Amino acid sequence: MSGFQIRDAGPADTLALSEALVEAANWNSNRIEPRVNVLSHPVRSRYVAGWPRPGDGGLVAETPEGEVIGAAWYRLMSADRPGFGYVTAGVPELTLGVRPMWRARGVGRALLQGLLRKAAESGHARISLSVEHGNFAQRLYRSEGFTVLSSGETSDVMVRSLN
Ligand SMILES: CC(C)(COP(=O)(O)OP(=O)(O)OC[C@H]1O[C@@H](n2cnc3c(N)ncnc32)[C@H](O)[C@@H]1OP(=O)(O)O)[C@@H](O)C(=O)NCCC(=O)NCCS
């Protein structure tokens, strides 16, 4: 890891998480959704609304000058207000996004590995996510131990044991 550092995401990091959420929603440059649409989307908005709640955890990557370049976090969702990668109550759902200029420099993997450690230390037994077909991020997730739990028309739900 070089040129960036990783710290815990706190209550003041809603904006950092929102930016990363927009990056995650817009992974496909042929299909860009305006920021305002992503953040007001009925399901997507659940990934940041009311951050943080008990059971949530997150990390922010930033430059030595404190400029945010990416974030990864997990949230506990509920069956009546699930995320796209909802598995069951008590399994938090992960989101990951890195600013385009900073991609392919190890930031995403460092955030992911750090977040998996954090989730395990916090006592979570499993973690899940949703990834659309065609997103190379799926290879990153597989290489960090995630497996496909269910495959839909446009996306897969992946899970990883934290034991
Ligand atoms: C997915 C994402 C978080 C990865 O972050 P990153 O900082 O670029 O990733 P890293 O540099 O740590 O690279 C992780 C792996 O992905 C590979 N990778 C990076 N960029 C790639 C690209 N454009 N195409 C294919 N593979 C790529 C790397 O080779 C690396 O594997 P390696 O360690 O075996 O070399 C980032 O690209 C991103 O924000 N994408 C848009 C948002 C998104 O898709 N989020 C996930 C939604 S489920």
The ligand as an SDF file (V2000), in Angstrom:
LIG
                    3D

 48 50  0  0  0  0  0  0  0  0999 V2000
  -14.0500   -2.4170   -7.8210 C   0  0  0  0  0  0  0  0  0  0  0  0
  -13.1230   -1.3640   -7.1990 C   0  0  0  0  0  0  0  0  0  0  0  0
  -13.6110   -1.0030   -5.8300 C   0  0  0  0  0  0  0  0  0  0  0  0
  -11.7340   -1.9800   -7.0950 C   0  0  0  0  0  0  0  0  0  0  0  0
  -10.8890   -1.0220   -6.5200 O   0  0  0  0  0  0  0  0  0  0  0  0
   -9.4200   -0.7880   -7.0650 P   0  0  0  0  0  0  0  0  0  0  0  0
   -8.7330    0.1160   -6.1170 O   0  0  0  0  0  0  0  0  0  0  0  0
   -9.4630   -0.3940   -8.4860 O   0  0  0  0  0  0  0  0  0  0  0  0
   -8.8770   -2.2960   -6.9470 O   0  0  0  0  0  0  0  0  0  0  0  0
   -7.4090   -2.7920   -6.7140 P   0  0  0  0  0  0  0  0  0  0  0  0
   -6.4230   -1.8390   -7.3140 O   0  0  0  0  0  0  0  0  0  0  0  0
   -7.2440   -3.1230   -5.2760 O   0  0  0  0  0  0  0  0  0  0  0  0
   -7.3980   -4.1010   -7.5950 O   0  0  0  0  0  0  0  0  0  0  0  0
   -8.1090   -5.2440   -7.1990 C   0  0  0  0  0  0  0  0  0  0  0  0
   -8.0350   -6.2550   -8.2950 C   0  0  0  0  0  0  0  0  0  0  0  0
   -8.8340   -5.8450   -9.3880 O   0  0  0  0  0  0  0  0  0  0  0  0
   -8.0570   -5.8720  -10.5950 C   0  0  0  0  0  0  0  0  0  0  0  0
   -8.3950   -4.7360  -11.4050 N   0  0  0  0  0  0  0  0  0  0  0  0
   -8.2350   -3.4410  -11.0660 C   0  0  0  0  0  0  0  0  0  0  0  0
   -8.7070   -2.6660  -12.0640 N   0  0  0  0  0  0  0  0  0  0  0  0
   -9.1570   -3.5090  -13.0280 C   0  0  0  0  0  0  0  0  0  0  0  0
   -9.7810   -3.3230  -14.2920 C   0  0  0  0  0  0  0  0  0  0  0  0
  -10.0460   -2.1030  -14.7890 N   0  0  0  0  0  0  0  0  0  0  0  0
  -10.1640   -4.4190  -15.0040 N   0  0  0  0  0  0  0  0  0  0  0  0
   -9.9200   -5.6600  -14.5300 C   0  0  0  0  0  0  0  0  0  0  0  0
   -9.3430   -5.8870  -13.3220 N   0  0  0  0  0  0  0  0  0  0  0  0
   -8.9620   -4.8320  -12.5980 C   0  0  0  0  0  0  0  0  0  0  0  0
   -6.6260   -5.7750  -10.2010 C   0  0  0  0  0  0  0  0  0  0  0  0
   -5.8640   -6.4330  -11.1370 O   0  0  0  0  0  0  0  0  0  0  0  0
   -6.6190   -6.3560   -8.8320 C   0  0  0  0  0  0  0  0  0  0  0  0
   -6.2750   -7.6790   -8.8610 O   0  0  0  0  0  0  0  0  0  0  0  0
   -4.7520   -8.0720   -8.5350 P   0  0  0  0  0  0  0  0  0  0  0  0
   -4.5200   -7.5980   -7.1230 O   0  0  0  0  0  0  0  0  0  0  0  0
   -4.7920   -9.5410   -8.6700 O   0  0  0  0  0  0  0  0  0  0  0  0
   -3.9110   -7.3510   -9.5330 O   0  0  0  0  0  0  0  0  0  0  0  0
  -13.0390   -0.0840   -8.0830 C   0  0  0  0  0  0  0  0  0  0  0  0
  -12.5860   -0.4150   -9.3610 O   0  0  0  0  0  0  0  0  0  0  0  0
  -14.3430    0.6700   -8.1810 C   0  0  0  0  0  0  0  0  0  0  0  0
  -14.6210    1.5400   -7.3690 O   0  0  0  0  0  0  0  0  0  0  0  0
  -15.1450    0.3220   -9.1940 N   0  0  0  0  0  0  0  0  0  0  0  0
  -16.4370    0.9710   -9.3780 C   0  0  0  0  0  0  0  0  0  0  0  0
  -17.3530    0.6730   -8.2460 C   0  0  0  0  0  0  0  0  0  0  0  0
  -17.6670   -0.8060   -8.1200 C   0  0  0  0  0  0  0  0  0  0  0  0
  -17.7380   -1.5240   -9.0710 O   0  0  0  0  0  0  0  0  0  0  0  0
  -17.8350   -1.2190   -6.8720 N   0  0  0  0  0  0  0  0  0  0  0  0
  -18.2140   -2.5640   -6.5580 C   0  0  0  0  0  0  0  0  0  0  0  0
  -19.6910   -2.6960   -6.7180 C   0  0  0  0  0  0  0  0  0  0  0  0
  -20.2100   -4.3400   -6.2790 S   0  0  0  0  0  0  0  0  0  0  0  0
  1  2  1  0
  2  3  1  0
  2  4  1  0
  2 36  1  0
  4  5  1  0
  5  6  1  0
  6  7  2  0
  6  8  1  0
  6  9  1  0
  9 10  1  0
 10 11  2  0
 10 12  1  0
 10 13  1  0
 13 14  1  0
 14 15  1  0
 15 16  1  0
 15 30  1  0
 16 17  1  0
 17 18  1  0
 17 28  1  0
 18 19  1  0
 18 27  1  0
 19 20  2  0
 20 21  1  0
 21 22  1  0
 21 27  2  0
 22 23  1  0
 22 24  2  0
 24 25  1  0
 25 26  2  0
 26 27  1  0
 28 29  1  0
 28 30  1  0
 30 31  1  0
 31 32  1  0
 32 33  2  0
 32 34  1  0
 32 35  1  0
 36 37  1  0
 36 38  1  0
 38 39  2  0
 38 40  1  0
 40 41  1  0
 41 42  1  0
 42 43  1  0
 43 44  2  0
 43 45  1  0
 45 46  1  0
 46 47  1  0
 47 48  1  0
M  END
$$$$
